Amino acid sequence: MKGSPLKQKSAALALGAGLLAVPLLPITADAVLPERDWSAAADESAPLELITENGDRVAVRAIDGWQVTDHGSSVRMRGERAVVVISAYDRSDRDPAAVAHRLMRANRIGGVSAAFDGGVITAKDETSLAGDTCVAVTATATGSCAFLYDDDVVVSVIALAEPQGSVPPIDAVAELVSRAAAR
């Protein structure tokens, strides 16, 4: 059964407009809505809690004096010309190295390139969060990163600073991450 040419053109036009509108909605909302507020300078006493899709929890202490935004399963801390991003993901019985490589590829799309540097790191809590270190670069910043994991989660830690800034050492940033306080 054939429709009239006029109906087909309007349906195609409506479909095309819909396909254009879907990706434009978040971009338009981002341009119109006010920028997300950074908290006032954080204090170390109130840990943030990251929650993965499966409900696993990771506690993160903020760097004293840095501004913080909490995104649920990730936290971003900003100091003078430096930024630290800590994100928690479900491991789901997957090989942690494979998860880390997948996250590195996803970060590359977002502008952060990373490569493992052969280092090993352990979080300073009673749990067994441990993993591998890496170096990270963007078009304007350099720093270090790490992927910590246990049986349930993989935690991505990225610390970057502009050339005039000072990035905290990755082992100091890993000390901010704990599974014990979040259980």
Protein Blocks (a to p, Z undefined) as FASTA:
>chain_A
ZZdfklmmmmmmmmmmmmmmmmmmmmmmmmmpccddddddddfklccddddfkopacddd
ddehiacddehjaccdddehiacddddddfklpafklmmmmmmmmmmmnopacddehiac
dddbfblcdcdddddddfkbccdddddddfkbccdddddddfklccddfklmmmmpcfkl
mZZ
